[in-house]
Amino acid sequence: MRIVVVEDNEALANAIAYRLRDRGHAVDIIHDGCAARTFLTTEGADLVVLDITLPGMDGLEVLHHLRKQGIQVPVLLLTARDSVHDRVRGLDAGADDYLVKPFEMDELEARLRALFRRRLLSYSPTEQIGSLSFDVGARHLIANGVVLDLPRKELATLECLLENRGRLVSKAQLADHLYGIGADVEHRAVEPHISRLRKRLTVYGIGIKSARGLGYMLDVKE
């Protein structure tokens, strides 16, 4: 998943990003409300962790703007305010959940998983890929009822290819998905993940096509 963390406390933002990246997610960090509004409107995300108290524009204003634009990305609000009034304001503004600071990282992860599961209710929670099936919520690739053990970057690569099924995915798109937009990595860093994933999938009759200079696409024999 691509998760955007909007938090002006750099130490906390980095700690959240470190934990989520360790779980195989791509994470973008933004410290300013105005920058968050622009980024989320133009780039999008799968989930957003949004602090209420931000410079430039507070989190509730950012959230109100997103919902006004019809952007329904799941949002988890972070707040140091433990009053019923602030919680109600956040939920009324369109937040999907909230978490009061200080919090445990395990609880943050659990709440994000719950938000992602809710997001899946509107469509099939599994994707069929030839003889394999991919459990989107659990992030499991399954062959004959057995979960295959994929390293996190290969799993994220597969997710990106699946999300763009039938279309070419550029190295730049893959790098953004794997490492976060603007991450200081070369686009060719995705090549080893593609190579290893291709070898794993070939056994099941599934290929990854390469179009020189354009990108990659899943090649599934239906």
Summary of the structure (lengths in Angstrom):
residues: 222
radius of gyration: 18.4
end to end distance: 26.5
largest distance: 56.2
contacts: 665
relative contact order: 0.11
helix: 43%
strand: 23%
